[in-house]
């Protein structure tokens, strides 16, 4: 059911398909495949469409259904939930560590996982540019989990400047209407993320 959405990188469509199938399965209208088979992609679709709070409710329904049906939640699905939990508390290092380990994910999900990481970094680029006039290299690495040289190159391409002497970035502040987004990236709620910035 979800393969075509993954192949086409249609993540809004993937999310809608998962939501629809969960309802159909719950009402008995369509039980053609186990509900458990969609949950990893279901959680991932909420991450990439920037709706982390809803993953909490998906997880609760998932646990209740698993208990009622007597099936075990897969390790892959549990790992995607660990990604959600990390992002909910802005533990970016943990989230990226899980996402970057390709052994955690079946091959069909590799492009989705790569796109999740790209969308997270796009959101963080925007968020930090709204919050900081200067930010240290070490702090920036924590938010992006990229090697130093790759990070500098990527952010300079987005208009940031980097001072080798002070090891400080000066973000390029963008107006919300000027921000470039891809088809799977939505603007994060800056206030929600800022609440967690000082934890790092």
VEXFI-967095 format. One line per field, with one value per residue (C-alpha): residue number from 1; residue in one letter; x, y, z. Coordinates in nm, 4 decimals, m for minus. Layout:
N
nr	NUM|...;
rest	A|...;
x	X|...;
y	Y|...;
z	Z|...;
***
This chain:
200
nr	1|2|3|4|5|6|7|8|9|10|11|12|13|14|15|16|17|18|19|20|21|22|23|24|25|26|27|28|29|30|31|32|33|34|35|36|37|38|39|40|41|42|43|44|45|46|47|48|49|50|51|52|53|54|55|56|57|58|59|60|61|62|63|64|65|66|67|68|69|70|71|72|73|74|75|76|77|78|79|80|81|82|83|84|85|86|87|88|89|90|91|92|93|94|95|96|97|98|99|100|101|102|103|104|105|106|107|108|109|110|111|112|113|114|115|116|117|118|119|120|121|122|123|124|125|126|127|128|129|130|131|132|133|134|135|136|137|138|139|140|141|142|143|144|145|146|147|148|149|150|151|152|153|154|155|156|157|158|159|160|161|162|163|164|165|166|167|168|169|170|171|172|173|174|175|176|177|178|179|180|181|182|183|184|185|186|187|188|189|190|191|192|193|194|195|196|197|198|199|200;
rest	X|X|X|X|X|X|X|X|X|X|X|X|X|X|X|X|X|X|X|X|X|X|X|X|X|X|X|X|X|X|X|X|X|X|X|X|X|X|X|X|X|X|X|X|X|X|X|X|X|X|X|X|X|X|X|X|X|X|X|X|X|X|X|X|X|X|X|X|X|X|X|X|X|X|X|X|X|X|X|X|X|X|X|X|X|X|X|X|X|X|X|X|X|X|X|X|X|X|X|X|X|X|X|X|X|X|X|X|X|X|X|X|X|X|X|X|X|X|X|X|X|X|X|X|X|X|X|X|X|X|X|X|X|X|X|X|X|X|X|X|X|X|X|X|X|X|X|X|X|X|X|X|X|X|X|X|X|X|X|X|X|X|X|X|X|X|X|X|X|X|X|X|X|X|X|X|X|X|X|X|X|X|X|X|X|X|X|X|X|X|X|X|X|X|X|X|X|X|X|X;
x	0.0000|0.2740|0.5374|0.4207|0.4198|0.7728|0.8938|0.7473|0.8607|0.5004|0.5107|0.1899|0.0186|0.1926|0.0629|m0.2915|m0.2794|m0.1606|m0.4271|m0.6978|m0.5845|m0.5719|m0.9355|m1.0386|m0.8587|m1.0102|m1.3627|m1.3109|m1.3628|m1.0184|m0.7993|m0.6095|m0.2736|m0.1622|m0.1876|0.1540|0.3195|0.2492|0.3542|0.7207|0.6299|0.3324|0.5570|0.8160|0.5525|0.4570|0.8220|0.8802|0.5578|0.6622|0.3860|0.5772|0.3067|0.0712|0.3244|0.2427|m0.1167|m0.0127|0.2150|m0.0665|m0.2997|m0.0230|0.0428|m0.3277|m0.3835|m0.0771|m0.1994|m0.5522|m0.4389|m0.1523|0.1145|0.4595|0.5693|0.8686|1.2160|1.2175|0.8949|1.0282|1.3435|1.1377|0.9508|1.2879|1.3634|1.0311|1.1051|1.4494|1.3110|1.0314|1.2930|1.5303|1.7937|1.9135|2.2314|2.0326|1.7823|2.0525|2.2486|1.9443|1.8535|2.2054|2.2445|2.1161|2.1050|1.8105|1.5901|1.4810|1.6050|1.2616|1.2833|1.6351|1.5262|1.2558|1.5086|1.7522|1.4753|1.3832|1.7393|1.7417|1.4113|1.5252|1.8392|1.6401|1.4112|1.7044|1.8802|1.5735|1.5167|1.8735|1.8766|1.5770|1.7260|2.0975|2.3068|2.6157|2.6509|2.9625|3.0859|3.0559|2.6953|2.6064|2.7543|2.5224|2.2186|2.3186|2.5390|2.7606|3.1422|3.2956|3.4003|3.0704|2.8749|3.0672|3.0275|2.6554|2.5752|2.7888|2.5896|2.2808|2.4316|2.5812|2.9294|3.1949|3.4887|3.7791|3.9427|3.6481|3.4863|3.1543|2.8800|2.6728|2.3427|2.1738|1.8378|1.5528|1.2067|0.9500|0.8092|1.1555|1.2469|1.3054|1.1378|1.1191|0.7969|0.8376|0.9584|0.7256|0.8187|0.8706|0.7124|1.0113|0.8831|0.8613|1.2205|1.3619|1.2326|1.4856|1.7887|1.9551|1.9550|2.2545;
y	0.0000|0.2464|0.1449|0.3787|0.6780|0.5963|0.5476|0.8840|1.0563|1.1652|1.2010|1.3978|1.1216|0.8604|1.0222|1.0400|0.6778|0.5614|0.7639|0.6285|0.2685|0.2876|0.3992|0.1358|m0.1387|m0.0296|m0.0333|m0.3618|m0.1994|m0.3119|m0.5619|m0.6821|m0.6409|m0.6193|m0.2700|m0.3178|m0.3043|0.0672|0.2066|0.2799|0.4783|0.6316|0.7785|0.8845|1.0655|1.2739|1.3610|1.4763|1.6777|1.8457|1.7158|1.5534|1.6011|1.3721|1.0889|1.0621|0.9695|0.7274|0.5562|0.5240|0.3726|0.1450|0.0100|m0.0395|m0.2241|m0.4411|m0.5366|m0.6128|m0.8097|m0.9899|m0.8830|m0.7435|m0.4029|m0.4405|m0.3253|m0.0907|0.0754|0.1088|0.2726|0.5253|0.6020|0.6566|0.9123|1.0830|1.0881|1.2368|1.5099|1.5894|1.6834|1.8341|1.5656|1.6053|1.4041|1.0973|1.1401|1.1708|0.8780|0.6546|0.7879|0.7644|0.3968|0.2375|m0.1016|0.0316|0.0583|m0.1715|m0.0608|0.0663|0.3330|0.4581|0.7472|0.8489|0.8488|1.0563|1.3034|1.3241|1.4258|1.6833|1.8326|1.8459|2.0341|2.2742|2.3535|2.3968|2.6302|2.8516|2.8308|2.9156|3.2072|3.3517|3.3001|3.3770|3.6577|3.4480|3.0824|2.8781|2.6021|2.3430|2.4359|2.4335|2.0858|1.9620|2.0809|1.9422|1.6419|1.6983|1.6948|2.0397|2.0962|1.9666|2.1853|2.5015|2.4389|2.3640|2.6709|2.9070|2.7902|2.9153|3.2581|3.2063|3.3417|3.1661|3.3264|3.0832|3.2943|3.3090|2.9871|3.1666|3.1468|3.4506|3.3110|3.4661|3.5768|3.5061|3.6451|3.3662|3.4472|3.4165|3.0814|2.8189|2.4889|2.1556|1.9659|1.7727|2.0581|2.2718|2.5608|2.4498|2.6253|2.8350|2.8970|2.5252|2.4629|2.7708|2.6419|2.3587|2.5402|2.6086|2.2383|2.1982;
z	0.0000|0.0927|m0.1622|m0.4391|m0.2045|m0.0915|m0.4483|m0.5537|m0.2315|m0.1834|0.1922|0.2293|0.0345|0.2493|0.5650|0.4304|0.3156|0.6584|0.8372|0.6068|0.6401|1.0190|1.0195|0.7660|0.9555|1.2875|1.1455|0.9620|0.6218|0.5046|0.6885|0.3824|0.5524|0.9153|1.0576|1.2145|0.8708|0.8240|1.1599|1.0881|0.7779|0.9613|1.2321|0.9743|0.7696|1.0723|1.1323|0.7766|0.7679|1.0948|1.3186|1.6024|1.8618|1.6736|1.6929|2.0641|1.9812|1.7063|1.9572|2.2120|1.9535|1.8327|2.1823|2.2499|1.9225|1.9740|2.3195|2.1993|1.8936|2.0622|1.8167|1.8845|1.7604|1.5314|1.6292|1.3297|1.4432|1.7966|1.6590|1.4641|1.7846|1.9544|1.6821|1.7579|2.1311|2.0733|1.8503|2.0945|2.3541|2.0945|2.1407|1.7848|1.8305|1.9367|1.6534|1.3877|1.5307|1.4931|1.1499|1.0063|1.0930|0.7737|0.9449|1.1456|0.8374|0.5573|0.2139|0.1064|0.3778|0.3084|0.0858|0.3330|0.6175|0.4096|0.3325|0.7009|0.7854|0.5070|0.6197|0.9838|0.8829|0.6656|0.9597|1.1946|0.9504|0.9504|1.3261|1.4253|1.1820|1.3672|1.7136|1.6867|1.5434|1.6209|1.7173|1.7883|1.5624|1.8405|1.9159|1.5483|1.5028|1.7802|1.5891|1.2492|1.3333|1.0300|1.0056|1.0499|0.6889|0.5484|0.7887|0.7042|0.3328|0.3634|0.5728|0.3679|0.0660|0.2518|0.3087|0.6539|0.7206|0.9284|1.1079|1.1383|1.4084|1.6482|1.5231|1.5094|1.2500|1.1604|1.0297|0.7313|0.8630|0.6238|0.6215|0.6551|0.3112|0.1550|0.2978|0.0314|0.1062|m0.0654|m0.1208|0.2030|0.4273|0.6352|0.8614|1.2213|1.5127|1.6164|1.9662|2.0426|1.9382|2.1105|2.4435|2.4170|2.2741|2.6075|2.6948|2.4679;
***
